[in-house]
Amino acid sequence: MTTTSGGWERTATVPATARARRLARTAWRGREQDPRWVRPALFGLLVATAVLYLVGLSVSGWANPFYSAAAQAGSRSWEAWFFGSSDASNAITVDKPPAALWVTGLSVRLFGLSSWSILVPQALEGVATVGLLYATVRRRSTPAAGLVAGFLLATTPVATLMFRFNNPDALLVLLMVASVWGVVKAVDTGRARFLYWAGVFVGLGFLTKQLQVFLVLPGLGLAYLWAAPHGLGKRVRHLLVAAATMVVAGGWWVAVVELVPDSWRPYVGGSQDNSFLELTFGYNGFGRLTGDETGSVGATNGWGETGIGRMFNAEFGGNISWLLPAAFVLAVAGFVVTRRARRTDGRRAGYLVWAGWLVVTFTAFSFMSGIIHPYYSVALAPAVAALVAMGAVDLWRLRASRVALPVLAVVVALSTAWSFVLLGRSSDFLPWLRWVVLVAGVMGTAGLTAAGFVRGPLLRSLQQAGVVAAAIAVLAGPLAYSVQTASTAHTGAIVSAGPSSSGGFSMGGGRAGGGGGGQFSQLFTQGRLPSAPAGGGTTTGQAPTGGTGTFGGGTRSRGFGGGGGLLGSTTPSAELQALLEADADDYRWVAATTGSNNAAGYQLATQEPVMAVGGFNGTDPAPTLAQFQQYVADGEIHYYVASASMASTASGGSDVSGEIAQWVEENFTATTVGGTTVYDLTAGSGTTTS
């Protein structure tokens, strides 16, 4: 503030401490029009989410060693960090783009290699996702709806699982929610730059998990094309520019990989021709929909029954389906409530974008014939949470009508019945809880139904009692599953949320308590996965492997003594670890072994580069036999650690890993170290001994 006195100008400044206090009050109170309880409630939600996601985080150890080893590699080599290599000497990349590894690799570089430094970034991404979902829903609904949406997302069991795990899905979900935030704000303000930011977020999502992020595009495009406050031509132009920003944000890295000579970069893991485009549209793309995945781990149609009920079955149900029926019903209710709104109504645009996300993703996951795991369903969680929160709050605001509360009662009854079924699948887990849910659900349904037909003093009491009972019925099940998930160790390549369920997930070591039957155990009984271990080493979080067995229909008999396998890493014995670490600086790779998960265990134990022959499945043609022989001739690989071979000729994958294993067996002397068969590749050829 400037004043004049005696011809001199004086500027009265607010002390910095006063400005800081004012900013703090503003941050605590939030928007002027918001009730005073909103911002404290938001902070409480974020703190509670952080506690759920961070406490006891290291119980899962390396979690998914496949990605942990890549993070370790990225902390040692900027080239490995940029390309997403499995090892610091850059033999081969992981079978995904590297955006998620950029985050964890930097964390390991800053804080050192530990379970904490690898897993904390995912937990913080989860807290950020909850906060961003609140902001997005709150913008087009109410603060209460935003808080409910954030709570529902935070306590969705599969979200709790993936925000405490180091798969790329945590960053993917954050970027997907960010893209919706951009579109909603663009519709709300009329400023196209927020739409372009949405395109950037989708592009970065592509660099996280490739085509999966595109499942949100129909909802994003439809919401903006329908509701943006511009003429049709301008809306179309804005969408085209947003598409261009998406291509640039996701395509620059792809261009580098495709244009750089092959000899200057690691092999693209998961592809059969060293091409990221082939990986994108093949193994990780349309192959996931059709089941035609060259080099896959389970052959065509080996991933369970497809159909509209897949998200509700024993594999996926406890992870995501608690509020799926409610989300579909409340989405329809939302469109009915906003049916007379003007074209640019932001609330209806919110329903469009979230319903588009839900329907497209649900359909894709339900009918895809290729590789699919229960944790993929985390991509549904934000849409389910947003639709349930928005729909329930909109109906509650219309509770004076005779229709709104009975519809809410139907939603509560449906959710209660389904929660009762899901809890019944885990009969050993809090067996009393399903009866509490049932009683509360009956009370909530009755209270809300009755409140829709009475007036006078009884009305408010029925409404309040109905809401409290309904909240217990709807939230108790997923909340209990989330707490159980957070308190349980999860390791290996395939994990699932919640306690074990009858007929549910089973893939050795995915979570404590195991599980029954299901799609993965069917692969064992059908002879599509190797059987018992051949011996040696300690395996963690993996499927059993064996010296001789069938995999994907292709017979492989080149297995050696040694731990490790397709879906988890090996913890080497102290003797083997000491052997690998000896003179490690003299070699580009201290060892080579079949499969990225086998290599990950040795690499994380020694923190030295280990070559993953054949990539994740052992089915990539990298390195070729001639290249491997040249590496050995040049003295760049010290040891070959034997493991069960996993190549699947029936899936069209390469058998190079088997050829390399056979060449090593025939030309070098085998020794046993700590129960594992090892070949010293620097000792010259010799006779293989038992």
C-alpha positions in Angstrom: 0.0 0.0 0.0 1.4 3.4 -1.0 0.7 6.7 0.8 1.9 10.3 0.3 3.2 12.5 3.2 5.1 15.8 2.7 5.9 15.0 -0.9 7.4 11.7 -0.1 5.9 8.3 -1.0 5.9 5.6 1.6 5.1 2.0 1.0 3.5 0.1 3.8 4.5 -3.5 3.5 2.9 -6.4 5.2 5.5 -8.3 7.3 6.6 -11.6 5.8 5.5 -13.4 8.9 2.0 -11.9 8.6 1.9 -12.9 4.9 2.9 -16.4 5.8 0.2 -16.7 8.5 -2.3 -15.4 6.0 -1.3 -18.0 3.4 -1.4 -20.7 6.1 -4.9 -19.7 7.1 -6.0 -19.7 3.4 -4.5 -23.1 2.9 -6.2 -24.5 6.0 -9.6 -22.9 5.3 -9.7 -23.5 1.5 -12.1 -21.7 -0.7 -14.1 -18.9 0.8 -17.4 -20.6 -0.1 -16.4 -23.9 1.4 -17.5 -24.8 4.9 -14.8 -24.6 7.5 -14.6 -28.4 7.9 -13.6 -29.0 4.3 -9.9 -28.3 4.3 -9.2 -30.0 7.7 -11.1 -33.0 6.4 -9.0 -33.0 3.2 -5.7 -32.9 5.2 -7.0 -35.6 7.4 -7.8 -37.8 4.4 -4.3 -37.3 2.9 -2.6 -38.0 6.2 -4.7 -41.2 6.7 -3.9 -42.2 3.2 -0.2 -41.7 3.8 -0.3 -43.8 6.9 -2.1 -46.6 5.1 0.4 -46.5 2.2 3.6 -45.8 4.1 3.5 -47.7 7.4 5.3 -51.0 7.2 6.1 -50.5 3.6 9.4 -52.4 3.6 7.6 -55.6 4.7 7.4 -56.5 1.0 11.2 -56.4 0.5 12.1 -55.9 -3.1 8.3 -56.3 -4.0 8.7 -57.0 -7.8 12.4 -57.8 -8.1 12.1 -57.4 -11.9 11.5 -53.6 -11.6 13.7 -53.3 -8.4 16.7 -54.6 -10.3 16.0 -52.1 -13.2 15.8 -49.3 -10.6 19.1 -50.4 -9.2 20.6 -50.5 -12.7 19.3 -47.0 -13.4 20.9 -45.7 -10.3 24.3 -46.9 -11.6 24.1 -46.0 -15.2 22.3 -43.0 -16.8 22.0 -45.0 -20.1 20.3 -47.8 -18.2 18.1 -45.2 -16.5 17.1 -43.6 -19.8 16.3 -46.8 -21.6 14.9 -48.8 -18.7 17.6 -51.5 -18.8 17.5 -54.5 -16.6 21.2 -54.2 -15.8 23.7 -51.4 -15.6 25.7 -52.8 -18.5 22.6 -52.5 -20.8 22.1 -55.9 -22.2 18.3 -55.7 -22.4 15.4 -53.5 -21.2 12.4 -54.4 -19.2 9.3 -55.1 -21.3 7.7 -51.7 -20.5 8.7 -48.1 -21.3 10.8 -46.5 -18.5 8.8 -43.6 -17.0 8.0 -45.4 -13.7 11.7 -46.5 -13.6 12.8 -42.9 -14.0 11.1 -42.1 -10.7 12.4 -45.1 -8.7 15.8 -45.0 -10.4 16.3 -41.4 -9.2 15.1 -42.3 -5.7 17.7 -45.1 -5.5 20.4 -42.8 -6.8 19.5 -40.2 -4.2 18.9 -42.4 -1.2 20.7 -45.7 -1.9 19.4 -49.1 -2.8 16.7 -50.3 -0.3 13.2 -51.5 -0.2 12.2 -48.1 1.1 13.8 -46.0 -1.6 12.1 -48.2 -4.3 8.6 -48.3 -2.7 8.1 -44.9 -1.2 7.7 -43.2 -4.6 4.7 -45.3 -5.3 3.1 -44.5 -1.9 3.6 -40.8 -2.5 2.1 -41.2 -6.0 -0.9 -42.8 -4.3 -1.3 -39.9 -1.9 -1.1 -37.4 -4.8 -3.6 -39.4 -6.8 -6.1 -39.2 -3.9 -5.6 -35.5 -3.6 -5.9 -34.9 -7.3 -9.1 -37.0 -7.5 -10.5 -34.9 -4.7 -9.7 -31.7 -6.6 -11.1 -33.1 -9.9 -14.4 -34.3 -8.4 -14.8 -31.3 -6.1 -14.6 -29.0 -9.1 -17.7 -30.4 -10.8 -19.6 -31.5 -7.7 -19.1 -30.6 -4.0 -16.3 -30.8 -1.5 -18.2 -33.7 0.2 -18.2 -35.6 -3.1 -14.5 -34.9 -3.5 -13.7 -36.2 -0.1 -15.9 -39.3 -0.5 -14.2 -40.0 -3.9 -10.7 -39.7 -2.4 -11.6 -42.0 0.5 -13.1 -44.6 -1.8 -10.0 -44.6 -4.0 -7.7 -44.8 -1.0 -9.5 -47.8 0.5 -10.0 -49.7 -2.7 -8.0 -52.9 -2.0 -6.2 -53.0 -5.3 -5.3 -49.4 -5.0 -3.8 -50.0 -1.6 -1.9 -52.9 -3.1 -0.4 -51.0 -6.1 0.4 -47.8 -4.2 2.6 -50.0 -1.9 4.2 -51.9 -4.8 6.7 -51.0 -7.5 4.9 -52.0 -10.7 4.3 -49.1 -13.2 0.5 -49.0 -12.4 0.9 -46.4 -9.5 2.3 -43.8 -11.8 -0.1 -44.8 -14.6 -3.2 -44.2 -12.4 -1.8 -40.8 -11.2 -1.3 -39.7 -14.8 -4.8 -40.9 -15.9 -6.4 -38.9 -13.1 -4.3 -35.9 -14.0 -5.6 -36.1 -17.6 -9.2 -36.0 -16.3 -8.3 -33.0 -14.2 -7.0 -31.2 -17.2 -10.1 -31.9 -19.3 -12.5 -31.0 -16.5 -10.7 -27.7 -15.9 -10.6 -27.0 -19.6 -14.4 -27.5 -19.8 -14.9 -25.4 -16.6 -12.7 -22.5 -17.6 -12.8 -22.6 -21.4 -9.0 -22.4 -21.4 -7.7 -25.0 -23.9 -4.2 -25.0 -22.4 -5.6 -27.4 -19.7 -6.8 -29.7 -22.4 -3.3 -29.7 -23.8 -1.9 -30.5 -20.4 -4.2 -33.5 -20.4 -2.6 -34.6 -23.7 0.8 -34.3 -22.0 -0.3 -36.5 -19.1 -1.7 -39.1 -21.5 1.6 -39.1 -23.4 3.6 -39.6 -20.2 1.1 -42.4 -19.3 2.1 -44.0 -22.6 5.7 -43.9 -21.5 4.6 -45.6 -18.3 2.5 -48.6 -19.6 2.0 -48.0 -23.3 -1.5 -48.4 -24.8 -3.3 -49.0 -21.5 -3.5 -45.3 -20.9 -5.5 -44.8 -24.1 -8.5 -46.5 -22.4 -9.3 -43.1 -20.9 -9.2 -41.3 -24.3 -12.9 -41.9 -25.4 -14.2 -40.4 -22.1 -11.8 -37.4 -22.3 -12.6 -36.7 -25.9 -16.3 -37.1 -25.6 -16.5 -34.8 -22.5 -14.6 -32.0 -24.1 -16.3 -32.3 -27.5 -19.7 -32.2 -25.9 -19.3 -29.7 -23.1 -16.5 -27.3 -23.8 -17.8 -23.6 -24.1 -16.7 -23.1 -27.7 -18.1 -23.7 -31.2 -17.9 -27.2 -32.7 -15.1 -26.3 -35.0 -13.0 -24.8 -32.3 -13.6 -27.8 -30.0 -12.4 -30.1 -32.8 -9.3 -28.0 -33.3 -8.5 -28.0 -29.6 -8.8 -31.8 -29.5 -6.4 -32.1 -32.5 -3.8 -29.9 -30.9 -4.2 -32.0 -27.6 -3.7 -35.1 -29.6 -0.5 -33.6 -31.1 0.8 -32.7 -27.6 0.0 -36.3 -26.5 2.1 -37.7 -29.4 5.0 -35.3 -28.7 4.9 -36.1 -24.9 4.9 -39.8 -25.5 6.7 -40.1 -28.8 10.0 -38.3 -28.3 11.4 -41.2 -26.4 10.0 -43.7 -28.9 11.7 -41.8 -31.7 15.0 -41.9 -29.8 14.8 -45.7 -29.3 13.8 -46.3 -32.9 16.3 -44.0 -34.5 19.3 -44.8 -32.4 21.4 -47.6 -34.0 20.8 -50.9 -32.3 24.4 -51.2 -31.2 24.1 -47.9 -29.3 21.4 -49.1 -27.0 20.1 -52.2 -25.1 17.8 -54.7 -26.8 14.1 -53.8 -26.4 12.9 -56.5 -24.0 9.6 -58.2 -24.8 10.0 -57.8 -28.6 11.1 -60.3 -31.1 12.8 -57.9 -33.5 14.4 -55.3 -31.1 11.6 -52.8 -31.9 9.7 -50.7 -29.4 6.9 -50.3 -31.9 6.6 -54.1 -32.2 6.4 -54.3 -28.4 3.8 -51.6 -28.3 1.4 -53.0 -30.9 2.2 -56.7 -30.4 3.1 -58.2 -27.1 2.0 -55.3 -25.0 -0.7 -54.0 -27.4 -3.3 -55.8 -29.5 -1.9 -59.1 -28.4 -3.3 -58.4 -25.0 -6.8 -58.2 -26.6 -6.6 -61.1 -29.0 -4.3 -63.4 -27.0 -1.9 -63.7 -29.9 1.2 -62.7 -28.0 4.5 -63.9 -29.4 6.7 -65.0 -26.6 4.0 -64.9 -24.0 4.1 -66.8 -20.7 0.8 -68.7 -21.0 0.0 -69.3 -24.6 -3.2 -68.1 -26.3 -6.4 -68.0 -24.1 -4.5 -69.2 -21.0 -5.7 -66.3 -18.8 -9.1 -67.3 -17.6 -12.6 -67.0 -18.9 -13.6 -63.8 -20.6 -17.0 -62.2 -20.3 -19.0 -59.6 -18.5 -18.5 -61.4 -15.1 -14.7 -61.5 -15.1 -14.3 -58.4 -12.9 -16.6 -60.0 -10.3 -15.0 -63.5 -10.3 -12.8 -64.9 -7.6 -9.6 -63.6 -9.2 -10.7 -59.9 -9.5 -13.7 -59.5 -7.3 -12.0 -58.8 -4.0 -9.6 -56.4 -5.7 -12.0 -54.0 -7.4 -15.7 -55.1 -7.6 -17.0 -53.9 -4.2 -18.6 -50.8 -5.6 -18.7 -51.6 -9.3 -22.5 -52.3 -9.4 -23.1 -49.0 -7.5 -20.9 -47.1 -9.9 -22.9 -48.2 -12.9 -26.2 -47.5 -11.3 -25.1 -44.1 -10.0 -23.7 -43.2 -13.4 -27.1 -43.7 -14.9 -28.7 -41.8 -12.1 -26.2 -38.9 -12.7 -27.2 -38.7 -16.4 -30.9 -38.7 -15.4 -30.3 -35.9 -12.9 -28.5 -33.7 -15.4 -30.6 -34.6 -18.5 -32.1 -31.1 -18.7 -28.8 -29.2 -18.1 -27.3 -27.0 -20.8 -24.7 -28.5 -23.1 -21.8 -26.9 -21.3 -22.9 -28.1 -17.9 -19.7 -29.2 -16.1 -21.5 -31.7 -13.8 -22.7 -33.7 -16.8 -19.3 -33.4 -18.4 -17.9 -35.0 -15.2 -20.3 -37.9 -15.5 -19.3 -38.3 -19.2 -15.6 -38.5 -18.6 -15.7 -40.8 -15.6 -18.4 -43.1 -17.2 -16.4 -43.2 -20.4 -13.4 -44.3 -18.5 -15.3 -46.9 -16.6 -17.2 -48.4 -19.5 -14.2 -48.6 -21.9 -11.8 -50.0 -19.3 -14.3 -52.5 -17.9 -15.1 -53.8 -21.3 -11.5 -54.1 -22.3 -10.5 -56.0 -19.2 -13.6 -58.2 -19.3 -13.1 -59.5 -22.8 -9.3 -59.3 -23.5 -7.9 -62.8 -24.2 -4.3 -62.1 -23.6 -2.3 -61.7 -20.4 -4.3 -60.0 -17.6 -3.7 -60.0 -13.9 -5.9 -59.0 -11.0 -3.9 -55.9 -10.2 -4.6 -54.4 -13.6 -8.0 -53.6 -12.2 -6.5 -50.6 -10.3 -7.1 -48.7 -13.5 -10.8 -48.9 -12.7 -10.6 -47.6 -9.2 -10.6 -43.8 -9.8 -13.6 -44.0 -12.1 -15.6 -46.2 -9.7 -14.8 -43.9 -6.8 -15.7 -40.7 -8.7 -19.0 -42.0 -10.0 -20.1 -43.4 -6.7 -19.2 -40.2 -4.8 -20.8 -37.9 -7.4 -23.9 -39.9 -7.8 -24.5 -40.5 -4.1 -24.1 -36.8 -3.3 -26.3 -35.7 -6.2 -29.1 -38.0 -5.0 -28.6 -36.9 -1.4 -29.0 -33.2 -2.5 -32.3 -34.2 -4.1 -33.5 -36.2 -1.1 -36.6 -34.0 -0.8 -38.0 -35.8 -3.9 -39.7 -39.1 -3.4 -37.3 -40.9 -5.8 -33.8 -40.0 -4.8 -33.6 -41.8 -1.4 -35.3 -45.0 -2.7 -32.7 -45.1 -5.5 -29.9 -44.7 -2.9 -31.5 -47.5 -0.9 -31.4 -49.7 -4.0 -27.7 -48.9 -4.4 -27.0 -49.7 -0.7 -28.9 -53.0 -0.9 -27.0 -54.0 -4.1 -23.6 -53.1 -2.6 -24.5 -54.8 0.7 -25.4 -58.0 -1.0 -22.3 -58.0 -3.1 -20.1 -57.2 -0.1 -21.7 -60.2 1.7 -20.8 -62.5 -1.2 -17.2 -61.2 -1.5 -16.6 -61.5 2.3 -18.0 -65.0 2.1 -15.3 -66.0 -0.3 -12.7 -65.4 2.4 -14.5 -67.3 5.1 -11.4 -67.4 7.4 -11.0 -63.6 7.3 -13.0 -61.8 10.0 -16.0 -64.2 9.6 -18.2 -61.9 11.7 -17.7 -58.9 9.4 -20.0 -60.1 6.7 -22.9 -60.4 9.2 -22.2 -56.8 10.4 -22.3 -55.7 6.8 -25.6 -57.5 6.2 -27.3 -56.1 9.3 -26.1 -52.6 8.6 -27.1 -52.9 5.0 -30.6 -53.9 5.9 -30.9 -51.1 8.4 -29.5 -48.6 5.9 -31.7 -49.7 3.1 -34.8 -49.6 5.3 -34.0 -46.2 6.7 -33.4 -44.6 3.4 -36.4 -46.2 1.8 -38.7 -45.1 4.7 -37.2 -41.6 4.7 -38.4 -41.2 1.1 -42.0 -41.6 2.1 -42.4 -39.8 5.4 -42.4 -36.2 6.5 -42.1 -34.4 9.8 -39.8 -34.9 12.8 -39.2 -38.6 11.9 -37.7 -37.7 8.5 -34.4 -36.4 9.7 -33.8 -39.2 12.1 -34.5 -41.8 9.4 -32.1 -40.0 7.0 -29.3 -39.8 9.5 -29.7 -43.4 10.7 -29.9 -44.6 7.1 -26.8 -42.8 6.1 -24.7 -44.1 9.0 -25.8 -47.7 8.6 -25.4 -47.5 4.8 -21.8 -46.2 5.2 -20.9 -49.1 7.4 -22.4 -51.6 5.1 -20.7 -50.1 2.0 -17.3 -49.2 3.3 -16.5 -51.9 5.9 -15.6 -54.7 3.5 -13.2 -52.8 1.2 -11.7 -51.0 4.2 -11.0 -54.3 6.0 -9.4 -55.7 2.8 -7.3 -52.6 2.3 -5.9 -52.8 5.9 -5.2 -56.5 5.5 -3.5 -55.8 2.2 -1.3 -53.1 3.8 -0.3 -55.4 6.6 0.7 -58.2 4.3 3.9 -58.8 2.4 3.5 -58.9 -1.4 6.3 -60.1 -3.6 6.8 -61.4 -7.1 5.6 -60.5 -10.5 1.9 -61.2 -9.9 0.2 -60.0 -6.7 -3.4 -59.7 -5.5 -5.1 -57.7 -2.8 -6.9 -58.9 0.2 -7.0 -62.3 2.0 -7.0 -65.5 0.0 -10.4 -66.5 -1.4 -12.0 -69.8 -2.4 -11.3 -70.4 -6.1 -9.2 -67.3 -6.1 -5.8 -66.2 -7.0 -2.8 -68.5 -6.7 0.6 -68.0 -8.0 3.1 -69.0 -5.3 4.3 -66.1 -3.2 2.1 -63.4 -4.6 0.8 -62.7 -1.1 0.7 -64.2 2.3 -1.8 -66.8 2.7 -1.7 -68.1 -0.9 -5.0 -68.7 -2.5 -7.1 -71.4 -4.1 -7.4 -72.5 -7.7 -8.0 -69.9 -10.3 -6.7 -69.1 -13.7 -3.0 -69.4 -12.8 -3.2 -72.7 -11.0 -5.1 -73.9 -14.1 -2.0 -73.2 -16.1 -0.1 -75.7 -13.9 -2.7 -78.4 -14.2 -2.9 -77.9 -18.0 0.9 -78.4 -18.3 1.4 -74.8 -19.3 3.9 -73.9 -16.6 6.9 -75.8 -15.4 6.5 -78.0 -12.4 8.6 -78.6 -9.2 12.0 -76.9 -8.7 15.1 -78.6 -9.9 16.9 -77.6 -6.8 19.2 -75.1 -5.4 18.8 -71.5 -4.3 15.9 -69.9 -2.5 13.1 -68.6 -4.6 10.8 -65.8 -3.5 7.5 -64.7 -5.0 7.6 -67.0 -7.9 5.9 -69.8 -9.7 7.6 -73.2 -9.3 10.1 -74.0 -12.0 11.6 -77.2 -13.0 14.4 -78.9 -14.9 12.0 -80.6 -17.3 8.5 -79.5 -18.1 6.2 -77.9 -20.6 5.5 -74.2 -20.8 2.9 -72.7 -23.1 2.7 -76.0 -24.9 6.3 -76.0 -25.9 8.5 -78.6 -24.4 11.8 -77.4 -22.8 14.2 -79.9 -21.3 17.3 -77.7 -20.9 16.9 -77.0 -17.2 19.7 -77.1 -14.7 20.0 -77.2 -10.9 19.3 -73.8 -9.6 16.6 -71.6 -8.2 14.7 -68.9 -9.9 11.9 -68.9 -12.4 9.4 -67.0 -14.4 7.6 -65.0 -11.8 10.0 -64.4 -9.0 13.7 -63.9 -8.2 16.3 -66.1 -6.5 18.0 -65.2 -3.3 21.5 -66.6 -3.7 23.3 -68.4 -1.0 26.1 -66.6 0.8 28.7 -68.7 -1.0 27.3 -67.9 -4.4 27.0 -64.2 -3.6 30.6 -64.1 -2.5 31.7 -65.9 -5.7 29.8 -63.5 -7.9 31.2 -60.4 -6.1 34.8 -61.6 -6.3 36.7 -59.6 -9.0 33.4 -58.1 -10.1 35.0 -54.9 -11.4 37.0 -56.9 -14.0 33.8 -57.9 -15.9 31.0 -56.2 -17.7 28.6 -58.7 -16.3 29.4 -60.8 -13.2 27.0 -63.5 -14.4 24.4 -64.4 -17.0 21.3 -66.5 -16.5 18.0 -67.2 -18.2 15.2 -64.8 -17.5 15.0 -61.3 -16.0 13.6 -62.5 -12.7 16.4 -65.0 -12.2 19.0 -62.2 -13.0 17.2 -59.7 -10.7 17.8 -61.8 -7.6 21.5 -62.1 -8.2 21.8 -58.5 -9.2 20.0 -57.1 -6.2 22.1 -59.3 -3.9 25.5 -58.3 -5.4 24.5 -54.8 -6.9 26.5 -55.8 -9.9 25.2 -56.2 -13.5 23.8 -59.6 -14.4 22.7 -60.4 -17.9 19.1 -61.6 -18.3 19.4 -64.0 -21.3 16.1 -64.0 -23.2 14.5 -61.1 -21.2 11.5 -61.5 -18.9 10.2 -64.8 -20.3 13.5 -66.2 -21.6 11.8 -66.0 -25.1 13.5 -62.9 -26.5 16.3 -63.5 -29.1 18.8 -61.5 -27.1 21.6 -62.0 -27.0 22.0 -64.3 -30.0 24.2 -67.3 -29.5 26.9 -65.7 -31.6 26.8 -62.5 -29.5 27.0 -64.5 -26.3 29.9 -66.5 -27.6 31.7 -63.2 -28.5 31.0 -61.7 -25.0 32.6 -64.9 -23.5 35.5 -64.7 -25.9 36.1 -61.1 -24.9 36.0 -62.0 -21.2 33.0 -59.8 -20.5 30.9 -62.4 -18.6 32.4 -64.2 -15.6 29.8 -66.9 -14.7 26.7 -68.5 -16.2 24.2 -69.4 -13.4 22.0 -72.3 -14.5 18.3 -72.1 -14.1 15.1 -73.7 -15.3 14.6 -72.8 -18.9 11.3 -71.1 -19.7 11.3 -70.5 -23.4 7.9 -71.2 -25.1 8.3 -72.3 -28.7 4.5 -72.7 -29.0 4.0 -69.0 -28.4 6.3 -68.1 -31.2 9.1 -67.0 -28.8 12.8 -67.5 -29.5 14.7 -70.5 -28.2 18.0 -68.7 -28.1 18.2 -68.9 -24.3 18.0 -72.7 -24.6 20.7 -72.7 -27.3 22.9 -70.6 -25.0 22.3 -72.9 -22.1 23.1 -76.0 -24.2 26.3 -74.4 -25.5 27.4 -73.5 -22.0 26.6 -77.0 -20.7 28.6 -78.7 -23.5 31.7 -76.5 -23.4 32.3 -75.5 -19.7 32.7 -77.3 -16.5 29.8 -77.3 -14.1 30.4 -76.7 -10.3 27.9 -76.5 -7.5 28.0 -73.5 -5.2 25.5 -73.2 -2.4 23.2 -75.7 -4.1 23.3 -73.9 -7.5 24.9 -75.0 -10.7 27.5 -72.4 -11.9 29.8 -72.3 -15.0 33.0 -70.2 -15.0 33.0 -68.8 -18.5 36.6 -67.5 -18.1 38.1 -70.9 -17.3 38.1 -72.2 -20.8 36.0 -75.0 -22.1 35.9 -78.3 -20.3 33.8 -81.4 -19.5 30.5 -80.9 -17.9 30.3 -82.8 -14.6 27.3 -83.8 -12.5 
